[in-house]
Amino acid sequence: MLLLSINLFSQQIFTDESRIIKIDSKSENSKLSLVTKSILLQAKQNKNNSITEVNLNSLLRITLLFDGDCTNFNSSNILSDISKISDNISTAFIKVQDLPLLESIQCLKYADIGEKLELEVSNARNTTNTNSVHSGTGLSQSYTGTGVIVGIIDGGFDYTHPNFKDVNGNLRISRVWERTNSSGTPPSSLGFTYGSQFIGSTAILSELYDIQNKSHGTHVTGIAAGTGTSNLSLLKGMAPNSEIVLVSGFNPVTSNDNSYIDAINYIKNYANSVNKPAVINMSFGSGIGPHDGTTLQEQAINNLSNTPGLVLIAAAGNDGGMKKHAVNVFNGNQTKFILNNKNLYSGNEESIIDIWGNNQGNNSSFGVTIGVYNTSTQSYESTQVLQFIVNGNLNFQNPYTLIDVDPINNDNWYITLFAEINPLNNRPHLRITCNSNNDNASDFLTVAIQSIDDTIHSWCNNCEFDNPTGFNFTNGDDFFSIYSPGNASGVVTVGSYNVTNENLGNPSGTVGGLSYFSCKGPRIDFLIKPDVTAPGNRIVSSLNSFDTTYQSGGISFSDVTNPYGTHSYGKMQGTSMAAPVVTGIVALWLQAYPQLTTNNVLGIIGNTSIADSEVTNPFNFYGTTYSTPPNVKWGYGKIDALAGMQLIEQALNIDTFDTTNNFIVYPNPTSSKIFITSKEYVSSYEIYNTLGQKVKDGRFNAILEQEELDLTDLKSGMYILNLKGEKVNKTVRIVKQ
């Protein structure tokens, strides 16, 4: 199998003056911008028309430009919460009715509330029909997340941001657990003895932030649960009245991030202690792993999938459009080749190739040859190649150094190898880590794989799989690329679609289309992931005010869209932004029905998601055309907050006690058995889950008098019981705890 030489070629003036209304061109000295005047006019008109959306008592955040030193500009006390931005610019709150009084401030040069914003978060609420849920359109009431905990596991939190305060200025963050902060008291009452827990506004606000120069967590939290701020109310999140719980940091001992399971349980335990439902957002993940949902962390998540009042949401990942996955299908005994494009020296950055067989057990082994290949000379240039069979835990003598011979300087390629038959899925697994000081653009690390009648998947971290022109390396793609923990069966995995034409990523990108970066499924066992999509492209949300990268001169300052005193809002993109859209929507659903499980939510999504022309647009998946959802790009389509809520309300409106027909079903909810009483003859029953699948049936053929029905074998969740007879067709909602 040793391969020392390979050739892998081959765009009339109006003249009727009698119809022209000439406007007096007399100038008017005013300190109010035109849009500020328009808001004042709108409020006056709304008062006359009894419209309350913008009224004379509405508070606006306004930006003020002063002429030099101005220290007594608020003598009339029309401004509140004044923040000095620079020597001559401040922001403040003002009532609409007080706007004309600004004209009398001598040192004020200009006042502007800013133009109406076309904001991606507002678009996100519109396209997902969340605004209708907030207003209660087509529903029995409005829903804003009241009584629901939104848990965010992330980093880069600004606890002081006004987006996390209610309209009265009260902090909505009830508690924070900083897992890598050892200076405070750990949350031992919730089962954890490390990190620091901060409870209540005084303690939390005094901490200011968890990580200074990160804004990811602040942005994610704002999308899911932000209040929106006065005239920036268009920037409110999906569940603006929910309770917020934040968990920061990952494993305090190692560099791995797998202690997010602790974070999930911390939030779950707290929610249980206060008897509230919780939805947890996980906008993080890893592209390395088996992609079959079998990691320990994914299994732990799966075990929570039927827990009432707990729903888990994960981002699908941002490797879409990249060639980080390669699949090789072997018919008989064949050798196939992959090429790592990370070939030039870039400090200590390493690349990882993660290879998994599909066959299981000891007979699933595959052979590997690793070397440095030069595409100009079409030959291996390393003085050695590494070759072995992956058939278990091999005794590698790491690290290995491959030396490639160049005309001037030889280059070193440092390789570490680990292999196993993975005990969680019984699949052969090889991990290759590479770093080099290579300076030759034609040299690449290549891997030759030999196998018999197997399908072998490879994933590349900090690299891609390329096939240079004229060669026969397996070209990479972006299928099978969902990040863990998004491969867990018991999590709602969220991809991203575009709600703006900014940064579409490629010429074929469209508003409403899948974001170019959104990872695609399926899992390697062909279970469909992602489950659903949501807006994630260039979303505006809150930023960490302590993050210097979003301050003037910072590398991300151009993404800031809305300064707000000492705080700001700005744009980010990724499935990290799409996931909290779904998280906030699920919080609304939990307000309506606090017993929802993750599996219930998956069922609701499957029955109510939007399958528009973008979702059903045919695409090629390894030679087969797919379009009908669920599919590996869109899952079930685009989340619809309103349709999901209507389905929930419909289920909740099914009576469990009907005195008219003398039907009684109790206890409900139940943990094991129910008892049914009916004065009418009942011949049979059927029980369906939220997916519409029949899970139990049987016959009574009697008038029921506390007839016992054992539901012990059903998982926790919501079910529909249908009772039938000659004069009976009764439907009852059952909640199994």
N, C-alpha and C positions, 0 to 999 in steps of 0.2 A: 504493500500500500504506500510505501515511501515514494513521494512525487518530487523528483529533483528537477524535472523539466516539464512545463505545461504550456500549451498554446491554446488559449481560451477564446482565438479569433471568433477570429472573424467578426344756414341766419331773407294822403292828401292833407295836408295841413287843413285845419278847420277854419273856414273863412266866414261863416255866418255869425257876425259879431252880436247880432240881436239875441243870440243864445248863449253868450258868454257872461258869466257872472264875474265881475272884476272885484278882487279882494283888495282892501286897503293895505298897502305895503308898509304901514307905520310899524316901526319896530317896537318890540316890547321887551323891556329888561326883566328877565326872570332868572332866578337861580335854580329853577327846577328843570330837569331834563324833560324831553318830550314824553318819554315813556312814563315818567313819574306823574306828569300832568294827566296822561291818559288814564292812569290808575285812579287818580282823584276824580276824574270825570265819570269813570265807570262806576265807582262807589256811589256817587250822587245819583246816577241813573238807576243803579240797583236799588237804592233806597226808595226812589219813586215807583219802582216796579216790584217792590217787596222781594227782591232777590238778595240772598244773604251771603253768597259765596265770597264776594269782596264787598265789605261795607265800611262805613265811615269809622267804625271802631276797630277795624282790622289793624293788627300790628304788622308793620313792614320793617325789614332790615334794609337800611339805606346807607349808601356810601357818601361821605362828605369830604369835599376838598376845601381847605382853608387857605386864606391869604396870609402867610407868615404865622407869627405867634398868635394864638387865639385861645385864651384860657377861660373866658367867661361866656362862651357861646351858648350854654345851656341854662341861662338865668331864669328862663320861663319854664324850665323843667319839662319840656315836651319830648326830650330824648331820654332813653334809658339803656342800660347795659352798653355803655360806650366803650369801644375798644380802639386804642390807638394803633394804627397799622404802620405809620411812618410819621415824620415830623409834621406833615401837613395833610395827612389823610386819616380819617377815622371812620368807623362804622357804628351804627346805633339802631335801636328800635324806635319807631315813631308810629303813632296812630295816623291813619289816612286823613282824618279830619284836621289834623294839625299840620299837614304838609304846607299850606299857605303861610304859616307862621315862620317857616324857614326863610322867607323873603326878607324878614326884618333883622336877621342876624348879620351884623355889619361885616364881620370878617369871613363869612361864608362865601365862597366863590361858586360852588356848584354842588348840587345834590342829585343823586341818581340811584334809582332802585335796580337798574339794569333791564335789559330787554327780556322778553319772555323766552324762556329757555326751551329748546328742543332737546330734552334730556333722555338718555337711554334708559334710565330707571323708570321714568314715566312711560316710555314706550314699552318697557317690559311689563308694567302693570296693565297697559292697554292690550297688548298682544296676547297676554295670558288671561284676559278678562278678570283680572284681580280687582280693578276699580269697581266693577259691578258687584263683586262680593263685599267690598268695603262699603258701598252705598246700599246694599241689600236689594239691588235690582233683580227681579225675578225670584226673590227668596223671601222667607218668612221674616227675616231681620237682616241687619248688617253684621258683618264679622270683621274684626280687626286684630284678632289674636288674644283678646282678653282672657286671662286665666290660664294661659298656656306658656310653658317655658320654652324658649328658644336657646338651645345650647350650641355654642360655637367652639370647636376645638381648632385652634389656629395660633398665630403669633403676629405681633405688631399691632397691639391694641392700644388705642388712646382712650383711656377711661374718662377723660374730661370732655370729650367731644359733645357738643350740644345735640347731635343726632341721637344720643343715647339718653336724653332727658325728655320727660313728658312736657306737655304744653304749660305746665305750672313750674317747670324748672327742676322737678324731682328726678333724680337719677333712676333709670330703669334697670340698670345692672344691679342685681341683688347680691351677687357674690362672684368672686374670681379665685381661681386656683392657679397659681403660678408654680408649675411643677419643678422648674429648675431653680427656684428661689428658695434658699435655705435659711433666710434671715427671719422668717416669721413662723407662725404656728401651722402645722399641717392639719389637714381635714380628717383627723382621727375619728370623729364621730360619724363620718361617712365612709370609713373603712380604709383610709390611706394615711400613712405616717411619714410621708415625705412631701417636700415642697411647702409652699406657704399659701394659706387661704385668707382672703380678705372679705369681710362681710359688712354690708352697710355703706352708705354713701361717704361717710367721713373717712373710713379706712381705705376704701377703694380710690377715692379722689386724691388722697394723699400719696398714693403710689404713682399717680400720673399716667404711667405706661408700663408695659412689660419689656419691650425692646424698642430702643430709640429710633433707629433708622430702618424700620420696617412698617409698612402700612397695610399689608395684606389682610390681617384680622379685622382692622378697623373698617376696611372697605367691604369685606364679606358680611360683617355684622350689620352694617348700614343697609345692604341690599335686603337681607332677610328681615330685619326688625327695626330699621331706622325710623325715627319719629318724623323726619323732615323738619325744617326750621322756618317758621313764619312764611315769608314770601318765597322761601325755598321748599315749600311743602310738596312741590312736584318731585322732590328728591326723597320723599319718604319711602320706606321699604315696604315689603309685602305684609308684614304683621306689626304695625306701628304701635300697638298697645300690648304687646306680649311682654313677659318678664324675660330678661336677658341674663344668662349665666355663661361666663367665659372661662375657658381652660387654656392656659398658655404653656408652651414648652413641651418637649417630648422626653424621652428617657434621660433621667439625670445622671445615669452611670455610663452609658455608652452613647455612640453617635447615631444609633438606630432609632427609628421613630415608632416602634411597635407598642410603646406604652399608651398609645391612643385608646387602647382597650380600657386601661385604667380611667382615662378621661370619660369614656362612655359610661362607665359604671359610676363614676363620681356624680355625673349629671343625673343618671337614672336613680341613684340612691337619694339624692337631694329631692328629686321630683316625687319620689315615693313618700319621703318624710313630710312633705307639705301637701300631699294628695292632689298633685297636678299632673296633667299630661305633659310630655316633653317631646320635642323633635330636635335631633342633633345633626349639625352640619359638619361634614368632613371634606374640606376643600384642599385635600392633599392626597398624596399617594405615591406609588412606585410602579415603574414600568418593568421592573425585574421581578420574575417569579413565574409560577407554573401557569397562570392565566386559566385556571380551572376551578377556582373558588375553594381550594383545599388548604390554604395556609392556615396556621393556627389562629391567626387574628380573624380571618374570614370565617372560620368555623365558629369562633366565639361570637361573631356578629350573627351568624345564622341561628345560633341558639337563642337569640333575642328577638327573632323575627315575628314571633307570635305573642310577644309580651304586650298586653293591652296598655294603651296610653304611652307607648314608646315607639318612635319612628326614626329610622336612621337613613341619612341622605349622604351620598358620596359623589364627588366629581369624577367624570369619566377619564380625565387626563387630557393633555395638550400636545400629544405627539401626532395628531392628524396632519396629513400632508408630508410627513417625514417617512423615510424608509428604514424604520427602526425594527421591523419584523421581517423575517424571511422564513418561508416554509419550503421544505424539500420533501417530496413524495418519492419513495423508493419502490420501484417495481422489480422484484428480484434483487440480486446483489449488485448495487450500484455505488458509485462515488460521486458526490456533488460538492460544489465549492461555494464558500461565502468569503467576501472581502470587506474588511473593516476600513472605512474611509478616514478614520482618525489617524493620520500617518505622520504629521509634522509636529515637531517639538513645541509644546505650549506649557512650559513649567512642569508642575507636578500633576497636571490633570491626567487622570487615568480613564480608560474606556473599559467597559465590561461587556463581554458577550456571554449570554445566558442561554444554554441549549437544553431542550427538553425532548425526550422521546415520547411517542404516543403509546406505543406498546408498553405492556406492563410486565414486571417480573424480571428474573435473571436472564431470560432468553431475549430480552429487549435491548441488549447491548448494541453499541455502535462504535465504530473505530474513528479515530481522529488523527489528522496530521496538521501540525501548526508550523508555519514558516513565514519568512519575509520574502515576498514576491515582487519582482520588478517588472512593471508593465511595459517598459521600453525594451529591455533585453528579453522579456518573456521567459524569465527563469527565476528560480529561487536564488536570492543573493545572500541569505543567511548562511553562515558556514555550517549551521546545524538546523534541523527541524525537529519538532517534538511529535511523537507518535505514540498512541496508546489506545486501549479499548476501554470504553466507559461501561463498566459492568459492576460497579459497587463503589465503596469508599477506598479510593486508590491512595497509595502511600507516596504522594508527590514530594519531591525534595525541593520545595519552593524556597526562594524564587529561582526561575530559570533565566538565563541571559542568552538571547540570540544576537549574534553579531553579524550585521550585513556589511559586506565589503564594498566600499565606494572608492572611486579613483583617488580622492584626496583624504577624507576622514572616514574611518569606519564608524558605524552607529550601533548603539546598544538598544535592544528591545527587552524590557524586563517583564517577564511573564509569571503570573501565579495561577495555579490550577487547583480546582476542587471538584470532586466527582462523587456521586452517590446514586443509589437506587432510593429515591425519596420515600420515606416510610409513610407519608401522609397520602400519597397517591400511587405509590409503587412504580413510579416512572423514572427512567434513567435521566440523570441531570448533570450537566457540566457547566462550570462557571470559569470563564477565562478573563483575567484582569491583565491589562497591558499599559505600560508607560514606556516612552522612548525618548531619545535625544536625536531622532532622525531629522535630517535636513534635506533629504532627497524626495521630491514630489512624486517620483515614480515608484517609491517603495511602499508596500502595504503589508500589513499582517493578514494572512489568509488562513482559512481553516478548510481542510478537506474532510468531508464526513462520509464514511462508508457504512451502509446499513442494508439490511435485507427486509423487504416488504414492510416498511415502517413509514410513518410520517413524523418528521422531526422539525420542531419549531425552534427558531433562534430569535433572541431579542438583543438589541444593542443599546447600551446606556452611554451617553456622551459620544455617540458615533452613529453611523448609518451603514446599511449594506448597499454597496454600489456594484454596478456591472459596467466597467469602462467599455467604450466602443470597441468591438472586435473580439470581445472575450465572452466567456460562457459562465461567469459567476451568477449565482442566483440573485436576481435583483430584489431589493427590499420593497416592502409596501407598508400600508398603515392599517391593515386589518389585524384582528386578534391583538389589539393594542390597548385595551382597557386597563387602567391603572388599578392596582390593589389599594384599598379594599373594595373597589367597585366591582370586582369579580365575584364577591360574595352573593349568594342567592338571596340572603336576608337583608339586602340594602337596596334602596332606590338609587340607581346609577344614572347620572344626568349628563347628557351631552349638551352642546351649545349651538344655537342658530343666531343669525344676524338680524338686528333691528335697526341698523344704521348702515349707510354705504361707506363708512369710514374704515379703512384698513381691512378690506375684504380678503386680502392675501393673495389672490390670483385673479386673472381676467374673467374667469367663469363664475366668480363669487357674486351672489345676489342678496339683496335685502329679503329676508325670509328664508334664505338658503342655509344649509349647514355651514357653520363656521369652519374655515379651513383647518383650524388647529384641533377640532373636536375629535377625540379618539373614537375609533370604530371597533365593533366586536367582530365575531362573537367570542365566547370563550372557546378553548380548544376542544371542549366536549360539545360545541355548537349550541349551548344555551345562549339565548339572545341577550346581549348587552350592547349598548345602554338600554335602560328601560324607557326613557323619555328624554326630551330636550327642552331647553328653556333659553331665553335671551342671555348671551354671554359675551357678545362682541362690543367692546368700547362702552362699557357700562359706567355711569357716573354714580359715585357714592362717596362716603366720608373718607378722609385721609388722616393719618396720624400727624397731629400738629407739631410733634417733636421730631419728625422724620425730615432731616435736612435735605434728602434727595428730592423732596417736593417743595422745597423753599427756593427763593430766588437764587439762581446760580447752580441749583442742584440738577442732576442729570435727568430727573423726571419732572422738572418744573413745568415743561410745556404741556403736561397732561392735566395740570390744575385748571379747572373750569370755573369754580365759584369760590372765591375767598369769602370767608365769613368771620369777621373779627380776626382773632388769632388762629382760627381753624379754617379748614377748607374742604372742598370736594373736588374730585378729579376722576379721570378715566383709567380703568384697567380692563383687561380682557382675559378670557380663559374660561374653561369649564368651572374654575373656582368661583366665577361670578354667576354662572348658570345654576350651580347647585343651591346657593342660598335663595335664589328665586323660588325654587321648589320647596326648600325648607320653610320659607315664610308662608307659602300657600298651604302647605300641610298644617302649619300652626293654625290657620283659619279653619281648616277642616276639623282639627282637634278641638277647637272651641265649640263646634257644632256637635261633635261626637267624641268625647274624651277617651273612649275605649278603643279607638282605632289602633291596629297593629301595623307593622311594616308590610306584612302580607296583604292586609286589607287595602292599604294605600296602593300597593302594586295592582290590586284588582280594580280599584277605582280608576287608576291611570289607564289600565288596559281597556276599560269600557268608555272612557270619556275624552281621551286625548284627541287633538286636532290632527287629522290626516289630510292636509291640503295637497295641492299639486306638487309642492316641493318634496313633501314626505313620500309621495307615491311615484316620484320621478324615477324611471327605471335606471338601474346601475348594474355594472358587471362585477360579479364576485367569483373569481377564479373560473371564468368561462360560462357561468350561469347568470341569467338576467333576473334580478330581484326588484320588486317595487312594493308589494303589499306589506303593510306593517302587521306585526312587528318585524322590523328588519335590522340589520347589523349597523346601519348608520343612524337611524332615528329612534330605534325602539318602537314604541307605540305611536310616536309622533311628537306633537308639541303640547305641553301641559295646558289644560284648560281649567282654571280655578273655579269658574262659575259652573260649568257642567259637572265637575266633581262635587261641588257643594249641593247642587240640585239633586244629584244621585243620593247623597247622604241624607238630605232632608226628606227625600221620598221614602227612604228606608225608615227614618225616624218617625214618620207620620203613620206608619203601620201600627195599629193599636195592638197592645198585648192583653188588654182587658176590654171585652165587648159585652156590655150589659144587655144590648138589644137582642143579640143572638145567644145570650147566655153562654158565652165562651170564657173560660178562665184558664190562663196558663201561668203557672208560678212554680218556684221562684224564678224571677227573671230580672237581672242576670242570675246565672246559676254556675256552680262549679262542678256539678256532676249530673243531677237528675232534675227533670221537670215533671209537673203533674198537670194533667189536662182534664177539665170538666166541660162537658157539652150535653145539652138536652136534646141535641139532634144526633141522628145516627151517623157515625163516621166510619167509612169503609177503609181508608188508607191514609198514609202520610208520606211526605217527601221532604227532605231537608237539603237546602242548597247553600253553598258558600257564596262569597261576594263576587266570585268569578263566574257564577252561574252554573257551577258544577254540582251535580248531585252527589252528596256524601253519605246519605243514609235514607232508607225507606223501609216501609213495613205496612202491615195491615192490622186494623182494630176490629172492624165488622161488629161495632157495638155502639150503644149510647154510653158516653164516657163519664165515669164518676171517679175523679182523682186518678185517672189512668197514668201510671208511671212510665216515663220514657227516659232511658239511660243515655246520657250524652258524654259519658266519661271518655269515650274513645275519640271525641272531637277535640281538635286543637283550640286554644283560646282565640276568640274572635267573634264576628257577627255572622249569623246565619238566618236564613228564611225558612220557616216551617209552613208547609202547605198541607192543610187538612181537607180531605175530599169525602163526599158522600152524595147520596141522591139529592139532598136538599142543602148540601154544604159545599162551599168552596172558600175556605177561610185561610188567610195568610197572616202569619205572626212573625215579628222579628224576635229572634232569640240572641242573647249575648252570653257566650260561654266564657267564663273567667278561667 
